[in-house]
Amino acid sequence: MTVYDVLVSLWRTAVPIVVGWVAALLAHIYVDVDEVALSQALVGVFGVIYYGLFRLLEAKVSPAFGWFLGLAKPPAYPARPTTPIGQPPV
C-alpha cells in the first residue's frame, strides 16, 4: 500500500464526516433538543448515510460519484503474497 493510497483512504473518510457535521448543523436549526446529543447523533447518522449512499452509487452507477467522497478513485490495495505458516516472508 502506497502513501497515496493511505491518504486517499483518509480523505474519503474525512469528507463524509464533514458533510455529516454540516447536515447536523442544518438539522439543528429545525429541532429543539439538547444541542450536544443532537449534534453527536446526527453527525454519525448523516456521515454513515452519506458515505454509504455515494459508495454504493460509485460502485453500481458510475465511478464519478466518488467525487462526493473527496476523490473519484477509491484506494487500491495490492494483494500481499502469502507465505506458509512458519516460513519467513520473501
C-alpha positions in Angstrom: 0.0 0.0 0.0 1.4 3.4 -1.0 1.3 6.6 0.9 -1.1 7.9 -1.8 -3.5 5.0 -1.0 -3.4 5.8 2.7 -4.1 9.5 2.0 -6.9 8.7 -0.4 -8.5 6.4 2.2 -8.2 9.0 4.9 -9.6 11.8 2.7 -12.6 9.6 1.6 -13.3 9.0 5.3 -13.0 12.7 6.3 -15.3 14.1 3.6 -18.4 12.2 4.8 -17.7 13.2 8.4 -17.5 16.9 7.4 -20.7 16.6 5.4 -22.4 14.8 8.3 -21.3 17.7 10.6 -22.7 20.3 8.3 -26.0 18.3 7.9 -26.3 18.1 11.7 -25.8 21.9 12.0 -28.6 22.4 9.4 -30.9 19.9 11.1 -30.3 21.6 14.5 -32.0 24.8 13.1 -35.3 22.9 12.9 -35.1 20.7 16.0 -35.3 21.8 19.6 -33.5 19.2 21.8 -30.2 19.0 23.7 -27.6 20.5 21.3 -24.7 18.2 22.2 -26.7 15.0 22.0 -28.4 16.0 18.7 -25.1 17.0 17.1 -23.3 13.9 18.1 -26.1 11.6 16.9 -26.7 13.5 13.6 -23.1 13.7 12.6 -22.7 10.0 12.9 -26.1 9.2 11.2 -25.6 11.6 8.3 -22.0 10.7 7.9 -22.8 7.0 7.6 -25.7 7.6 5.3 -23.8 10.0 3.1 -20.8 7.6 2.8 -23.0 4.6 2.2 -25.1 6.3 -0.5 -22.2 7.6 -2.5 -20.0 4.5 -2.1 -23.0 2.4 -3.5 -23.5 4.9 -6.3 -19.8 4.8 -7.1 -19.8 1.0 -7.3 -23.1 0.4 -9.1 -23.7 3.5 -11.2 -20.6 5.5 -12.1 -17.1 6.0 -10.6 -17.7 9.7 -10.9 -19.9 9.6 -7.8 -16.6 9.1 -5.9 -16.1 12.8 -6.2 -18.7 13.2 -3.5 -16.4 11.3 -1.2 -13.5 13.7 -2.0 -11.8 11.8 -4.8 -13.2 9.8 -7.7 -10.7 6.9 -7.3 -11.0 4.6 -4.4 -7.8 3.4 -2.9 -6.3 0.2 -4.4 -4.7 -2.2 -2.1 -2.4 -4.7 -3.8 -2.6 -8.4 -2.8 0.1 -9.5 -0.4 2.0 -12.6 -1.3 1.1 -15.4 1.0 3.7 -17.4 2.8 3.2 -20.8 4.5 3.0 -20.6 8.3 6.3 -20.8 10.0 8.3 -19.7 6.9 9.9 -16.2 6.7 8.5 -13.9 4.1 10.5 -13.5 1.0 
